[in-house]
Every structure is written in structure tokens, then in C-alpha cells.
Amino acid sequence: MPVTVRVRAERAPGEKRVAASPESVRKLVAAGASVEIEAGAGEASLIPDAAYRDAGASIVERGTAVGGGILFHVRPLSAPGFDALPAGTITIGMLDPFQNAAGVVAAQSRGVTAFALDLLPRISRAQSMDVLSSQSLLSGYRLVTLAADAFGRMFGMTMTAAGTLAPARVLVLGAGVAGLSAIATAKRLGAVVSANDVRAASADEVRSVGGTFIDLDLGTADAAGGYAKELAEDRARRQQELLAPHIAAADIVITTAAVPGRAAPRLVTAAMVAGMKPGSVLVDLAAESGGNIEGSVAGEQLRVEVAGGAVTLIGARDLPSDLAPDASKLYAMNCANFAALLLKEGETVLDFDDELVAGSAITHDGRLVNERVASALGQEVSA
């Protein structure tokens, strides 16, 4: 009997994305799976139930697509979410296992096989399944539009008979996918953009999208998989000192730095914010994970007093959801492409010799099977 892929409406307040699109449904059906989608699950992403039906999915009432087979999800499932699933369910989506220990333990105790696409090994084969990249691309764009809205001035230089308007000076800290997207977007709007990152490849990547790389002469800090690793305390303090004049000169500061499994690195202190020009804007993508900018609060726009006026400090929250139609389209195909690894003639076959399967599996058959997660939670990988 073909495996059933189930997609629920997301339960998190304010979440507009959905883990299926008509295109992803067609891919799953072609792979031999049946697909069930809760009624109205795609409404906030502008996907009507009829579009899913036309692609080959069945529409079920809210609350009936509980689990069993394969369950796609967007936001990490909590412990109660896993507790509601039948044993043997396979879940595919973002899990945030380092910050969601209770969810991981619940998945293990319920006998759920949980795959965390946010831990997918970053190799060439994984590009079509890389939810971090697809969602970060949109986050970077949204960071700039938030900044532009709060800035209240034009980004690009404009010359008129009445005078010349200077371009905005934008500084991006962190040049991963979100940072590079932000640089490219700000450049398209006409800003003068500079950026910094601690990874070795960052300088060339920044220049490739039109930014000017700021070399702080601190050396590099690369971790496995193309990520940055946390700087030692003395280097982090020196980084702040060297960044201070660049921040003071900027009209807009956008921060996107992250270290997997750790709180976001603090790049901008309150004193550095106080040294900025009145009318400047700061946007912190990492506000939900500790914040790159001291004082940022996820989901809030704050007025911070500085000499001569105030600056605006925006703490980002779930930015891809603001662009739900595009975010859902990309995320849904990421999930379907990963599921295709598990589907053989409509049935699930888990090949743990495949590094993508093994690298993203967190729990399986009542066991914790991911070494990185087990270490972070103070446990051992189950035999």
C-alpha cells in the first residue's frame, strides 16, 4: 500500500507557510505516494484547496491529518506535537534540535523517526533540499525591506536640479545566504553596501553580489559545512572594537550572524548603537536566538535614544512567513525532494548508508541516532 504523506496547517500563531505546494504534490504522487492535506492549510500562502486537488492530493478535515506515514511540517514540532503522533511516523521538516530538547526526547519516546532538514549535510546533493538556504534567501530580502521602510529615506543616490540625495550606507554583518541576499537587495535599491564575516570564503562571496568586504585582519573562523564557528572571547571583543567605526558611519546595519547549536554571537553592543547617527536603522535577524545586537527583541521595533535623536532597532521574527507564497513554494519542494530519497515505488525505505539520510536523522525506532544532537543534550547515541 502506498505511503501517505500528510501536511497539516501550521499550528504556531502567525505562521503563514505550508509544507506543500501543487508542484510538490505532483512530485510525491509521481513517486508513488498518496498525499493528504488539511483543508485550508495553504490559504495564507495563496494556495486554495482546489489547486491541491488538481495536483492529486486529498483534502481532509482539520485535525484528521494527525500522523502515520510521513508528516511534513514547517515549524519545529514541540513535545506535545510529537506525543500526538502514532509510533512509526516519519517527520520531515525543521526541528531546531539544539534548542528543542523536549521535542527530541518526545520523538524518541514515541518511536517517531524525526528528520531535521536544518541539519542536512551541506553537500552538492543536498542543494535541492536545503531549507536553510531557501528560507534564508527570503529572510535576507525581507531584512532590507524592513530597514527601508523604517529608514524613511531613499536608498539610491539621486541627482536633481534641486540638489543631490546621497545614497544610503548599508553595513551587513554575516555573509551567509541571508547576508548575501541582503547585500544584493540593498545594492539593487542603490545603496553603498559593505559587509564582514569571519569565514574564509566570505570576501569573494561579498564581492560577487556587489558589496565591499571589510577585512578586520582577525583571521578566519570556519566550521564544518560552510558555517562559522564561535570566536574566542578576546577575538570577539577585538571584532567589536574594529567594527565600531564602521557601525558609526553606517545609515543601516543588518546582522545575520549565527553559529549552529549556540546562541547568536554578540556583534553590536549598546555602546556601539549609542554611537550611531540619529535616524539610523538596525535590523537583527538573530533576535530570536540571543541577538547579534544588544537590546534587540524578536518581533519588536524599538526606538533607542542616541545623542541628538534616536535610532530604530528591529528584532526580526519568522521573516520567511512574511513572504509565505514564495517561502512555501521553495520549502515544499525542499521537503518533497528529501522525501524522494525515502520513497521506493511508493513505500518508505530508510537507507542510513546515505549520508543525507543519516546526517539529518535525529531519532529512529525509539533511539537517538544523531551524534551532534546527542552530545549537545548530554546523551549518547543509542545502539
C-alpha positions in Angstrom: 0.0 0.0 0.0 1.5 3.4 -0.9 2.8 5.5 1.9 0.7 8.6 2.8 2.4 12.0 3.0 0.4 14.2 5.4 0.5 18.0 5.5 -1.2 19.9 8.3 -2.0 23.6 8.6 0.8 25.0 10.8 -0.2 25.4 14.5 2.2 28.2 15.5 0.5 31.6 15.9 1.3 33.8 12.9 2.9 31.1 10.8 1.6 31.5 7.2 3.8 28.9 5.5 2.7 25.4 4.5 4.9 22.4 3.7 3.2 21.5 0.4 2.6 23.2 -3.0 0.8 21.9 -6.0 4.3 21.3 -7.6 5.5 19.3 -4.6 2.3 17.2 -4.5 2.8 16.2 -8.2 6.3 15.1 -7.4 5.2 13.0 -4.5 2.3 11.4 -6.4 4.7 10.6 -9.3 6.9 8.9 -6.7 4.0 6.6 -5.8 2.9 8.3 -2.6 -0.6 9.4 -1.7 -1.0 12.9 -0.2 -3.4 14.2 2.4 -3.6 17.9 3.1 -5.7 19.6 5.8 -8.5 21.8 4.5 -7.3 25.4 4.3 -3.7 24.6 5.0 -2.4 26.7 2.1 -4.8 29.6 2.4 -2.2 32.0 3.9 0.2 31.1 1.1 -2.5 31.8 -1.5 -2.8 28.1 -2.4 -6.5 27.0 -2.5 -7.6 23.5 -1.7 -8.7 23.1 -5.3 -5.1 23.6 -6.5 -4.0 20.7 -4.3 -6.9 18.5 -5.5 -5.9 19.3 -9.1 -2.4 18.2 -8.3 -3.6 14.8 -7.0 -3.9 15.4 -3.2 -6.9 14.5 -1.0 -8.2 17.3 1.2 -9.1 16.2 4.8 -10.8 17.9 7.6 -8.8 19.9 10.2 -7.4 17.6 12.9 -7.6 14.4 10.8 -4.1 14.6 9.2 -2.5 13.7 12.5 0.3 11.3 11.6 1.3 7.9 10.5 3.2 7.5 7.2 5.2 10.7 6.5 4.3 14.1 8.1 5.7 17.3 6.6 5.9 20.3 8.9 7.4 23.8 8.8 7.9 25.0 12.4 9.7 22.6 14.7 7.3 20.1 16.4 7.1 20.5 20.2 6.9 17.7 22.7 3.1 17.7 22.6 3.2 17.7 18.8 5.3 14.5 18.8 3.3 13.0 21.6 0.2 13.1 19.4 1.8 11.1 16.6 1.5 7.3 16.2 4.6 5.3 16.6 6.4 4.7 13.4 5.5 8.1 11.9 8.3 9.8 9.9 8.5 13.5 10.3 10.3 15.8 7.8 10.9 19.5 8.4 12.9 21.9 10.5 13.4 20.7 14.1 15.9 23.1 15.7 17.1 20.1 17.8 19.7 22.0 19.9 17.0 24.4 21.2 14.2 21.8 21.2 15.4 19.2 23.6 11.9 18.4 24.8 10.8 17.7 21.3 13.7 15.4 20.5 13.1 13.4 23.7 9.4 13.1 22.9 10.1 12.0 19.3 12.4 9.3 20.7 10.0 8.1 23.4 7.1 8.0 20.8 9.1 5.9 18.4 9.0 8.6 15.7 11.6 8.8 13.0 12.4 12.5 13.0 14.4 14.1 10.2 15.8 17.7 10.8 16.3 19.3 7.4 18.0 22.2 9.3 20.8 19.7 10.0 21.1 18.3 6.4 24.8 17.9 5.4 25.6 20.8 3.2 26.9 18.9 0.1 26.0 19.4 -3.5 23.4 16.6 -3.5 21.6 18.4 -0.7 21.1 21.7 -2.5 17.5 21.0 -3.7 16.6 20.0 -0.1 18.4 22.8 1.8 15.6 24.6 3.7 18.1 26.9 5.5 19.3 28.3 2.2 15.8 28.6 0.6 14.3 30.4 3.7 17.4 32.5 4.4 17.3 33.8 0.8 13.9 35.3 1.6 14.9 36.4 5.0 17.8 38.5 3.6 15.4 40.2 1.1 12.9 40.9 3.9 15.6 42.4 6.2 16.3 45.1 3.6 12.6 45.9 3.0 12.1 46.2 6.8 15.1 48.5 7.0 14.0 50.6 4.0 10.5 51.0 5.5 11.9 52.3 8.8 14.7 54.4 7.3 12.3 56.9 5.7 14.8 58.0 3.0 15.7 56.8 -0.4 18.5 54.1 -0.7 20.0 55.2 -4.1 21.8 58.4 -5.0 19.6 60.8 -6.9 20.7 63.9 -8.7 18.1 66.6 -9.5 18.1 70.3 -10.4 17.1 70.9 -6.8 20.1 69.1 -5.3 21.7 65.6 -4.9 20.5 62.9 -2.5 23.3 60.8 -1.1 23.0 57.0 -1.2 22.3 55.1 2.0 25.3 53.4 3.5 24.4 49.8 4.5 26.6 47.5 6.6 25.8 43.8 6.6 27.4 41.6 9.3 27.3 38.0 8.5 27.6 36.9 4.8 25.9 33.6 4.7 22.9 33.1 2.4 20.7 35.7 4.3 23.5 38.2 4.4 24.4 37.8 0.7 20.7 38.1 -0.2 20.5 41.3 1.9 23.7 42.7 0.2 22.3 42.0 -3.3 18.9 43.5 -2.4 20.4 46.7 -0.9 22.6 47.1 -4.0 19.6 46.8 -6.3 18.0 49.6 -4.3 21.1 51.8 -4.9 22.8 51.7 -1.5 26.5 51.6 -0.9 27.0 48.3 0.8 29.9 46.9 2.9 30.0 43.6 4.8 32.0 41.5 7.1 32.1 37.8 8.0 34.7 35.6 9.7 34.6 32.7 7.1 37.4 32.4 4.6 35.2 32.4 1.6 33.3 35.5 2.6 35.4 38.1 0.9 34.9 36.7 -2.6 31.2 35.9 -1.9 30.5 39.5 -0.7 32.2 41.0 -3.8 30.3 38.6 -6.1 27.0 40.3 -5.1 28.3 43.8 -5.3 29.4 44.5 -1.7 32.7 45.8 -0.4 34.3 43.4 2.1 35.7 44.8 5.3 38.8 42.9 6.3 39.3 43.3 10.1 42.5 41.2 9.9 41.3 38.8 12.6 41.9 35.6 10.7 39.1 33.2 9.8 36.8 31.0 11.8 35.4 28.3 9.7 33.4 25.3 11.0 32.3 22.2 9.1 29.7 22.5 6.4 30.4 26.1 5.5 29.3 27.6 8.8 31.2 30.0 11.0 32.5 28.9 14.4 32.3 30.9 17.6 35.2 33.3 18.2 37.2 33.1 21.4 36.3 35.8 23.9 39.4 38.0 23.2 38.8 37.8 19.4 35.1 38.6 19.8 35.9 41.7 21.8 38.5 42.8 19.3 36.0 42.2 16.5 33.6 44.6 18.2 36.3 47.2 18.6 37.2 47.1 15.0 33.6 47.1 13.8 32.7 50.2 15.9 33.8 52.9 13.4 32.1 51.1 10.5 28.8 50.9 12.5 29.0 54.6 13.5 29.4 55.5 9.8 26.5 53.4 8.6 22.9 54.5 8.0 21.6 50.9 8.2 23.2 47.9 10.0 21.8 44.5 9.2 23.1 41.5 11.2 22.7 37.8 10.2 25.5 36.0 12.0 24.7 32.6 13.5 26.7 29.7 15.0 24.8 26.3 14.8 23.8 25.0 18.2 24.8 28.1 20.0 23.4 31.5 21.0 23.9 34.1 18.3 27.3 36.0 18.6 27.0 39.5 20.0 28.4 41.8 17.3 26.9 45.1 18.3 26.9 46.4 21.8 24.6 49.0 23.3 27.5 51.5 23.3 28.0 50.9 19.6 24.3 51.6 19.0 24.6 54.8 21.0 27.4 56.0 18.7 25.2 55.8 15.6 23.7 58.8 13.8 20.1 59.8 14.6 17.7 58.3 12.1 19.9 55.2 11.6 18.3 51.7 11.5 19.5 48.4 12.8 17.8 45.0 11.9 18.8 41.9 13.7 18.0 38.6 12.1 19.3 36.7 15.1 17.0 38.3 17.6 15.2 35.0 18.3 18.4 33.2 19.1 20.0 35.7 21.5 20.6 38.6 19.2 23.6 39.9 17.3 22.7 43.4 18.6 22.4 44.1 22.3 18.8 45.1 23.2 17.1 43.7 20.1 13.8 41.9 20.8 12.3 39.4 18.4 9.2 40.8 16.7 9.6 44.3 18.0 10.6 47.7 16.6 12.3 49.8 19.3 13.2 53.5 19.5 16.7 53.8 21.0 17.8 57.3 22.2 21.2 58.5 20.9 22.9 61.8 21.0 20.8 64.3 19.0 17.8 62.0 18.5 17.1 58.3 18.1 17.7 55.2 16.0 15.4 52.3 15.2 16.2 48.8 16.3 14.2 46.0 14.7 14.3 42.4 16.0 13.3 40.0 13.3 10.9 37.1 13.8 10.0 34.4 11.3 10.7 36.6 8.3 10.0 33.9 5.6 6.4 33.8 6.8 6.1 37.4 5.7 6.7 36.1 2.2 4.6 33.0 2.6 3.7 32.2 -1.1 7.3 32.2 -2.1 8.6 30.7 1.1 6.1 27.8 0.9 6.9 27.1 -2.7 10.6 26.6 -2.0 10.1 24.9 1.3 7.6 22.4 -0.1 9.9 21.3 -2.8 12.8 21.0 -0.3 10.6 18.5 1.7 9.5 16.6 -1.4 13.0 16.3 -2.7 14.2 14.9 0.6 11.2 12.5 0.8 12.1 11.2 -2.7 15.2 9.8 -1.0 13.0 7.6 1.2 10.4 6.5 -1.4 10.9 3.4 -3.4 7.8 2.5 -5.6 5.6 4.3 -3.1 7.0 2.7 0.0 9.4 4.1 2.5 12.9 2.6 2.6 15.3 4.2 5.0 18.9 3.9 3.8 21.1 5.0 6.6 24.2 4.4 4.5 23.1 7.6 2.6 24.9 10.5 4.3 21.9 12.8 3.7 19.5 10.3 5.5 22.0 9.5 8.2 23.1 13.1 8.7 19.6 14.6 9.2 18.0 11.7 11.2 17.6 12.6 14.8 15.5 9.8 16.2 14.6 6.4 14.9 12.8 3.4 16.3 12.9 4.7 19.9 16.6 5.7 19.6 18.6 8.9 19.5 20.8 8.4 16.4 22.5 11.8 15.8 25.8 12.2 17.5 25.9 16.0 17.4 22.5 16.3 19.0 23.2 13.6 21.5 26.4 15.4 22.6 24.6 18.7 22.9 21.9 17.1 25.0 24.4 15.2 27.2 23.3 11.8 25.9 24.9 9.0 24.0 23.9 7.8 20.6 21.7 4.7 21.1 22.9 1.4 19.7 
